[in-house]
């Protein structure tokens, strides 16, 4: 009896899906297009704004000690600041958890092949990542 009810319910659901797919998708009438007037008093003016590079305003004419970039002249400080900050960010060492004995990291790395010292976790064969607890922890 249950299988007949299941088949009947599946048939009703399938027929409802098929029959409703033929209904048009537009439920509302389309809006009329806005009327555009032929003439307007608006005058478009292109204004060239100053160009900035790393916080420094560029100039269109050459200045002493400035470098040419992208059609504008910039002070060397704009390029030097970017190089110094970018270099400092790129050369930072990976942060380690403070206060944990370095022997703990060595013990976990020797015990688990998939150990990640940054998050202090390892990947077991089954399940999510697990924290590593060593005798030095």
CORFENBEL-V894975 format. One record per backbone hydrogen bond with DSSP energy under -1.0 kcal/mol. NH is the residue of the N-H (numbers start at 0). CO is the residue of the C=O. If there is no record, write none. Layout:
# CORFENBEL-V894975
<<NH;CO> <NH;CO>>
This chain:
# CORFENBEL-V894975
<<4;0> <5;1> <6;2> <7;3> <8;4> <9;5> <10;6> <11;7> <12;8> <13;9> <14;10> <15;11> <16;12> <17;13> <18;14> <19;15> <52;55> <55;52> <57;50> <58;72> <65;62> <66;73> <68;71> <71;68> <72;58> <73;66> <75;64> <77;74> <79;75> <80;76> <81;77> <82;78> <83;79> <84;80> <85;81> <86;82> <87;83> <88;84> <89;85> <90;86> <103;100> <105;101> <106;102> <107;103> <108;104> <109;105> <110;106> <111;107> <114;111> <115;120> <119;115> <120;115> <121;129> <129;121> <131;119> <136;133>>
